[in-house]
Amino acid sequence: MHRTDHACRHCAAPLASCVLDLGQSPVANDLIDPSVKEMRDGETYPLKIMVCDRCRLVQTVDLIDAEDLFRDDYVYFSSESTSWLRHAEDYVRAMSERFALSAGARHVEIASNDGYLLQYSRALGLDTLGVEPCGSVATAARAKGIATCQKFFSEALARELVADGGQADLVTANNVFAHVPDINDFASGIRELLKPAGVATIEVQHLLRLMQRNQFDTFYHEHFSYYSLLSAKRVFEQAGLRVFDVEELPTHGGSIRFFVCRDEADRPTSPRVASLLDEELAYGLDEDAVYLAFSQRAVALRTDLRALLGRLKDQGCRIAAYGAPAKGVTLLNYCGIGTDTIDFTVDKAASKQGKLLPGVRLPIRHPAALAVERPDYIVILPWNLTDEIVTQIGDSFDFDGSFITPMPTPRILPKVTRRAA
């Protein structure tokens, strides 16, 4: 069901200030299977991003129900990225050391996907439970031996989980808070789930870095909200939670990890919280001018990317893309770049191969197609994984072309040195 909301999802204030209008866009992760006639093919929805004048939460105004987005055929498997697996393993090690988690400590992950993270907690002897509504990835997690509750997280579900297995020492929510329509209920659920001295960590793309680095392609329907410390702090405080520390991360082009506890917990607040809040205010996240400038930069990037690729096509160059991420769907549809410019894209996820990117209908092929078709240029759609992708292609194929990254401005990367035979 498609609906249009015009009130802030946190404080209910009327939404009046537009950050970015990306026009009509398809659901980014609804890849098209040409063999399935009844698929939602060709449907697009308004993708308009607003900022609340009261609490400064940046959010979508036109959206689709979460149940229609995160289904049993969900195609994103976290374990497909080796760099993300390293991130998860490093996280588990760091949290277990910092908070002295011993064998038997209860670790619950919200949006646990295919067990990519909890497998490392389980290896340390922690009592693990994943909460994951999508059947495809929940099944993969269970195959790894990760107990998984296949439901959407909420305050009511948190009470059920506590009644069944007790409160948690550690709650992890990586890249899910942006996907939640009812953020107040979600935050209240975290409080219910935590032990009195428990800790929750919530990782999201940091709005400040997103805007500084012009990453407008990370706006799509599955992301209902985009957080700064300024806005997230208000959401947590209303739920009886306190941000006692923050950590900036390089993931997804610039993320923030909120360390959250119950407001009465005996945990000192790190000076990093005030420092980062000061930086956000100095940038102007509580003022309107910075959002207008961001919108203007998105328009300029669209113009520049179309011009670059058009010039290469006029020279007779063959252009392919790498990856089939949600951000790529936003970018290509907003820029109006389809098969007349890019021949195909490749992705190592078998669940995506043979399908089409929605809207622009770009074919998704196996990476081996690069060796057969030998394009002159490859546009890296998951630009946050550029180093990993360039290395992967360099190790696997005799590619002598060049790579293009679209963010923060479109540019051609220096050619990769060919490996000696």
C-alpha positions in Angstrom: 0.0 0.0 0.0 1.3 3.4 -1.0 0.5 6.3 1.3 1.7 9.9 1.8 2.5 11.2 5.2 3.0 14.9 5.9 3.9 14.8 9.6 7.2 14.1 11.2 7.5 10.5 12.2 9.2 11.5 15.5 7.5 14.6 16.8 4.4 14.8 14.5 5.1 18.4 13.5 3.9 19.3 10.0 6.6 18.8 7.3 7.1 21.9 5.2 10.9 22.0 4.3 12.0 19.9 1.3 15.6 18.7 1.3 15.6 16.9 -2.0 13.1 15.9 -4.7 14.4 12.9 -6.6 11.2 12.6 -8.7 9.5 9.2 -9.4 11.6 6.2 -8.4 11.0 2.5 -8.2 11.4 0.5 -5.0 15.2 0.1 -5.0 15.5 -3.5 -4.0 12.6 -4.8 -6.1 14.8 -6.3 -8.8 12.8 -7.4 -11.8 12.7 -11.0 -12.7 11.8 -11.2 -16.4 10.4 -14.7 -15.9 7.8 -13.7 -13.3 5.0 -11.9 -15.0 3.1 -10.8 -11.9 6.1 -8.9 -10.4 5.7 -5.2 -9.6 7.4 -4.0 -12.8 7.5 -0.4 -13.8 5.8 1.0 -10.6 7.4 4.1 -9.3 6.7 6.3 -6.3 7.5 9.9 -5.4 10.9 10.1 -3.6 10.8 13.4 -1.7 13.0 14.0 1.3 12.0 16.5 4.0 13.5 17.9 7.1 11.4 18.6 10.2 11.6 22.2 11.3 11.1 21.2 14.9 13.3 18.2 15.6 15.5 18.3 12.5 14.9 14.7 11.5 15.4 14.2 7.8 12.9 11.7 6.4 10.9 10.5 3.4 7.5 11.9 3.0 6.1 9.5 0.4 6.6 5.9 1.5 5.5 2.3 1.2 4.6 0.0 4.1 7.6 -1.8 5.5 5.9 -5.1 5.0 5.9 -4.4 1.3 9.6 -3.6 1.2 11.1 -6.2 3.5 9.6 -9.5 2.3 10.6 -13.2 2.2 12.3 -12.7 -1.2 14.6 -9.9 0.1 17.8 -10.0 -2.0 20.4 -8.3 0.1 22.7 -10.9 1.9 25.2 -9.2 4.2 27.7 -12.0 3.9 28.3 -11.3 0.2 30.7 -8.4 1.2 34.0 -9.6 2.6 34.7 -6.1 4.0 31.4 -6.1 5.9 32.2 -9.5 7.4 35.5 -8.0 8.6 33.6 -5.1 10.1 31.3 -7.4 11.9 34.1 -9.6 13.3 36.0 -6.5 14.5 32.8 -5.2 16.1 32.1 -8.3 18.1 35.7 -8.5 19.3 35.7 -4.8 20.3 32.3 -4.9 22.1 33.1 -8.1 24.0 36.3 -6.6 25.3 35.0 -3.1 26.0 31.9 -4.3 27.9 33.5 -7.5 29.4 31.0 -9.9 27.8 31.7 -13.4 28.9 30.3 -16.7 27.7 26.6 -16.8 28.2 26.0 -13.1 27.9 22.9 -12.4 25.9 23.5 -10.7 22.6 20.4 -9.8 20.4 20.8 -8.3 17.0 17.9 -6.5 15.3 17.9 -7.0 11.5 20.4 -9.8 11.8 20.1 -10.6 8.1 21.9 -13.9 7.2 23.8 -14.3 10.5 26.8 -12.4 9.2 27.5 -10.9 12.7 26.0 -13.2 15.3 28.2 -16.1 13.9 31.2 -14.3 15.5 29.3 -13.8 18.8 28.3 -17.4 18.9 31.9 -18.4 18.3 32.8 -16.6 21.6 30.1 -18.5 23.5 27.6 -15.6 23.7 23.9 -16.4 23.9 22.8 -15.1 20.6 19.4 -14.3 19.0 18.7 -12.6 15.7 15.5 -10.7 14.9 15.0 -10.7 11.1 11.6 -10.3 9.3 12.8 -11.4 5.8 12.5 -15.1 5.1 15.3 -15.4 2.6 18.1 -14.2 4.9 16.5 -15.6 8.1 16.6 -19.0 6.6 20.3 -18.5 5.7 21.0 -17.5 9.3 19.3 -20.6 10.7 21.4 -22.7 8.4 24.5 -21.3 10.2 23.0 -22.3 13.6 21.9 -18.8 14.5 18.5 -18.7 16.4 16.4 -16.2 14.5 13.0 -14.7 15.3 11.4 -13.9 12.0 9.4 -10.8 12.9 9.6 -7.1 12.7 11.1 -5.6 15.9 8.8 -3.5 18.1 8.2 -2.7 21.7 5.6 -5.4 21.9 8.0 -8.0 20.4 10.8 -6.8 22.9 8.5 -7.7 25.8 7.9 -11.2 24.2 11.7 -11.7 23.8 12.4 -10.7 27.4 9.6 -13.1 28.6 11.1 -15.9 26.6 14.8 -15.4 27.2 15.5 -12.5 29.4 16.9 -9.0 28.8 20.0 -8.4 26.8 23.5 -7.4 27.8 24.2 -6.2 24.2 21.7 -5.1 21.5 23.1 -4.5 18.0 21.2 -2.6 15.3 23.3 -2.1 12.2 21.8 -0.2 9.3 18.2 -0.9 10.4 17.2 2.3 12.2 16.9 4.1 8.9 14.5 1.4 7.7 12.0 1.8 10.5 8.8 3.8 10.0 7.8 3.9 13.7 11.1 5.0 15.2 9.6 5.9 18.6 8.2 2.4 19.0 11.6 0.9 17.9 13.5 3.0 20.4 11.1 2.1 23.2 11.6 -1.6 22.3 15.4 -1.2 22.7 14.8 0.1 26.2 12.5 -2.8 27.1 15.1 -5.3 25.7 18.1 -3.9 27.6 19.2 -5.0 31.0 19.5 -2.1 33.5 23.2 -1.9 32.7 23.0 -3.2 29.1 24.3 -1.4 26.1 22.8 -1.0 22.6 24.8 0.1 19.6 23.0 1.6 16.6 24.8 2.1 13.3 23.4 4.4 10.6 24.8 6.4 7.8 25.7 9.8 9.3 23.6 12.6 7.8 26.4 15.1 8.4 28.9 13.0 6.3 26.2 12.1 3.7 25.6 15.8 3.0 29.3 16.8 3.1 30.1 14.1 0.6 27.1 14.6 -1.6 25.8 11.1 -1.2 22.2 11.7 -2.3 22.0 8.3 -3.9 21.6 6.7 -0.4 18.1 8.2 -0.3 15.5 5.5 -1.3 12.1 4.3 -0.2 13.5 1.6 2.1 15.2 4.4 4.1 12.5 6.2 6.0 14.8 8.4 8.1 18.4 9.8 8.0 20.0 10.6 11.3 22.3 13.2 12.8 23.3 13.0 16.4 21.1 16.1 16.8 18.0 14.3 15.7 18.8 10.8 17.0 19.5 12.1 20.5 16.0 13.5 20.7 14.4 10.2 19.6 16.4 8.2 22.2 15.7 10.6 25.0 12.0 10.4 24.4 12.2 6.7 24.8 14.2 6.9 28.1 17.5 6.2 26.5 20.8 8.1 26.6 23.6 8.4 24.1 26.7 8.0 26.2 29.2 7.7 23.4 29.5 8.0 19.6 32.0 6.6 17.1 32.4 7.6 13.5 33.0 4.8 11.0 34.1 4.7 7.4 31.3 2.2 6.4 28.7 3.2 3.8 30.6 6.3 3.0 30.5 7.6 6.6 28.5 6.1 9.4 27.9 6.9 13.0 27.6 4.3 15.8 25.5 5.5 18.8 26.3 3.8 22.1 23.0 3.9 24.0 22.0 2.9 27.5 19.0 3.4 29.8 18.9 7.0 30.9 19.4 6.0 34.6 22.3 3.6 33.9 25.6 4.4 35.6 27.6 5.1 32.5 29.5 8.4 32.0 28.9 10.4 28.9 31.9 10.6 26.6 33.1 14.1 25.6 32.8 12.9 22.0 29.1 13.3 22.2 29.2 17.1 22.8 32.1 17.5 20.4 30.2 15.8 17.5 27.0 17.7 18.3 29.0 21.0 18.2 30.4 20.0 14.7 26.9 19.3 13.4 25.6 22.6 14.7 28.6 24.4 13.2 27.9 22.9 9.8 24.3 24.2 10.1 22.1 21.1 10.4 19.7 23.1 12.5 19.4 25.7 9.7 17.8 25.7 6.3 20.6 27.0 4.1 22.7 23.9 4.2 19.9 21.7 2.9 19.3 24.0 -0.1 23.0 23.8 -0.9 22.9 20.0 -0.8 20.0 19.9 -3.2 21.8 22.1 -5.6 24.9 19.8 -5.5 22.8 16.8 -6.4 21.5 18.5 -9.5 25.1 19.4 -10.5 26.3 15.9 -10.0 23.5 14.6 -12.2 24.5 17.0 -14.9 28.2 16.1 -14.6 27.7 12.3 -14.6 25.4 12.4 -17.7 28.0 14.6 -19.5 30.9 12.3 -18.6 29.2 9.1 -19.7 27.7 10.8 -22.8 31.1 12.0 -23.9 32.6 8.5 -23.5 29.7 7.0 -25.5 30.3 9.6 -28.3 33.9 8.4 -28.4 32.6 4.8 -29.1 33.5 3.5 -25.6 31.7 0.5 -24.1 30.5 1.1 -20.5 29.4 -1.4 -18.0 28.6 -1.1 -14.2 29.5 -3.1 -11.2 27.0 -3.9 -8.5 23.2 -3.8 -8.1 22.8 -1.9 -4.8 19.8 0.2 -3.8 21.9 3.3 -4.1 22.6 2.5 -7.7 18.9 2.3 -8.5 18.4 5.8 -7.0 21.4 7.2 -8.9 20.6 5.8 -12.3 16.9 6.6 -12.2 17.4 10.1 -10.9 20.1 10.8 -13.6 18.1 9.1 -16.3 20.9 6.7 -17.2 19.8 3.4 -18.7 20.8 0.8 -21.3 21.3 3.5 -23.9 24.4 4.5 -21.9 25.4 1.5 -19.7 25.2 -2.0 -21.4 24.8 -4.1 -18.2 25.9 -4.4 -14.6 27.5 -7.3 -12.8 27.1 -8.6 -9.2 28.5 -11.6 -7.5 25.3 -12.3 -5.6 23.6 -15.2 -7.3 20.2 -14.0 -6.1 20.6 -10.8 -8.3 22.0 -12.4 -11.5 19.6 -12.7 -14.4 17.4 -9.9 -13.1 17.0 -6.2 -14.0 17.6 -3.1 -12.0 14.1 -1.6 -11.6 13.2 1.6 -13.6 16.2 1.7 -15.9 16.0 -2.1 -16.5 19.7 -2.6 -16.6 20.6 -6.4 -16.9 22.5 -7.9 -13.9 25.0 -10.5 -15.0 27.7 -12.6 -13.4 31.1 -10.8 -13.0 32.6 -13.2 -15.6 30.7 -11.2 -18.2 33.4 -8.5 -17.8 36.0 -10.9 -19.2 33.8 -11.7 -22.2 32.4 -8.3 -23.0 35.6 -6.3 -22.1 34.1 -2.9 -21.5 36.3 0.2 -21.6 34.8 1.6 -18.4 33.1 0.2 -15.3 30.9 2.5 -13.2 31.1 1.4 -9.6 27.6 1.7 -8.2 28.5 0.6 -4.6 31.2 3.3 -4.4 31.7 2.7 -0.7 33.3 -0.6 -1.7 35.5 0.8 -4.4 38.8 -0.6 -3.1 37.3 -4.0 -2.6 35.8 -4.1 -6.0 38.9 -2.8 -7.9 41.0 -5.4 -6.1 38.5 -8.2 -6.8 38.3 -7.4 -10.5 42.1 -7.0 -10.7 42.6 -10.4 -9.1 39.9 -12.2 -11.2 40.0 -10.7 -14.7 42.4 -9.3 -17.2 40.7 -5.9 -17.2 42.6 -3.2 -18.8 39.9 -0.5 -18.8 39.2 2.2 -16.3 36.8 2.6 -13.3 34.4 5.5 -12.8 33.1 6.5 -9.3 30.1 8.8 -9.1 30.6 10.2 -5.6 31.3 12.8 -4.3 31.8 14.0 -7.9 32.0 11.8 -11.0 35.6 10.9 -11.9 37.7 8.4 -13.8 40.1 6.5 -11.5 43.7 5.9 -12.6 44.0 2.6 -14.5 44.7 -0.5 -12.5 48.2 -1.9 -13.0 47.9 -5.2 -14.7 49.2 -8.2 -12.8 52.3 -10.0 -14.1 51.6 -13.4 -15.6 
